[in-house]
Amino acid sequence: MSDSPSTPDVIDVRVLVPAERHARIFALVDSLQPGASFLLVNDHDPKPLRYQLEAEYPGEFSWTYVEQGPQVWRVEIAKFAKAA
């Protein structure tokens, strides 16, 4: 992951076959350190992924749309830093 919180890593799933997208994203989510984030780039609104993340990791991530189509969606997904 990137050392700078202001420049999240980017995963462009448009280059992956649809069957591989969620597995790749969840692998990245699993390895995300508290306080870190990544930018997801997709060719459609990844809203179903948001519901899956909320079900699997309730209250652990933020979801911020950076761009909402119509051609490209960009979403910053961040893992909340744990409280001390």
PLY file of the C-alpha trace (Angstrom):
ply
format ascii 1.0
element vertex 84
property float x
property float y
property float z
element edge 83
property int vertex1
property int vertex2
end_header
0.00 0.00 0.00
0.99 3.59 -0.46
2.82 5.36 2.37
0.93 8.60 1.80
-2.71 8.74 2.84
-3.32 11.51 0.29
-2.46 9.24 -2.66
-4.37 5.96 -2.34
-3.49 2.96 -4.47
-5.66 2.53 -7.55
-7.28 -0.70 -8.69
-8.87 -0.49 -12.10
-11.13 -3.52 -12.34
-12.24 -2.64 -15.87
-9.25 -4.64 -17.13
-10.34 -7.78 -15.25
-12.97 -10.25 -16.37
-16.11 -9.73 -14.26
-15.77 -13.11 -12.52
-12.39 -12.03 -11.05
-13.32 -8.52 -9.91
-14.85 -9.13 -6.48
-12.20 -11.69 -5.47
-9.45 -9.21 -6.36
-11.16 -6.36 -4.51
-11.79 -8.45 -1.39
-8.15 -9.58 -1.35
-7.14 -5.92 -1.38
-9.67 -5.08 1.34
-8.35 -7.94 3.50
-4.79 -6.59 3.25
-5.71 -2.94 3.85
-4.11 -1.46 6.95
-6.15 0.71 9.36
-6.18 4.30 8.12
-5.29 3.27 4.54
-7.44 3.45 1.43
-7.57 2.58 -2.24
-9.36 4.00 -5.25
-11.61 1.57 -7.11
-12.18 2.33 -10.81
-15.09 0.55 -12.48
-17.26 0.73 -15.62
-20.53 0.66 -13.64
-21.79 1.73 -10.23
-20.26 -0.79 -7.79
-23.15 -0.41 -5.33
-23.60 -4.21 -4.90
-19.97 -4.38 -3.77
-20.71 -1.72 -1.15
-23.50 -3.88 0.27
-21.16 -6.89 0.38
-18.47 -4.89 2.17
-20.98 -3.62 4.72
-22.19 -7.19 5.33
-18.69 -8.71 5.61
-17.00 -5.83 7.47
-19.74 -3.85 9.26
-18.56 -0.41 10.34
-14.95 -0.96 9.25
-14.84 0.97 5.96
-15.86 4.27 4.43
-17.16 4.51 0.85
-16.73 7.82 -0.98
-17.76 8.38 -4.58
-15.11 10.45 -6.38
-16.75 10.10 -9.82
-20.21 8.72 -10.64
-20.38 7.82 -14.32
-21.78 7.64 -16.82
-18.64 5.99 -18.28
-16.42 5.61 -15.22
-17.06 5.27 -11.50
-14.32 5.99 -8.98
-14.81 5.12 -5.33
-12.37 5.63 -2.49
-12.64 2.79 -0.01
-10.88 3.43 3.30
-10.41 1.27 6.36
-11.11 3.19 9.53
-8.18 3.64 11.88
-8.79 1.71 15.08
-9.45 3.78 18.17
-6.67 3.70 20.75
0 1
1 2
2 3
3 4
4 5
5 6
6 7
7 8
8 9
9 10
10 11
11 12
12 13
13 14
14 15
15 16
16 17
17 18
18 19
19 20
20 21
21 22
22 23
23 24
24 25
25 26
26 27
27 28
28 29
29 30
30 31
31 32
32 33
33 34
34 35
35 36
36 37
37 38
38 39
39 40
40 41
41 42
42 43
43 44
44 45
45 46
46 47
47 48
48 49
49 50
50 51
51 52
52 53
53 54
54 55
55 56
56 57
57 58
58 59
59 60
60 61
61 62
62 63
63 64
64 65
65 66
66 67
67 68
68 69
69 70
70 71
71 72
72 73
73 74
74 75
75 76
76 77
77 78
78 79
79 80
80 81
81 82
82 83
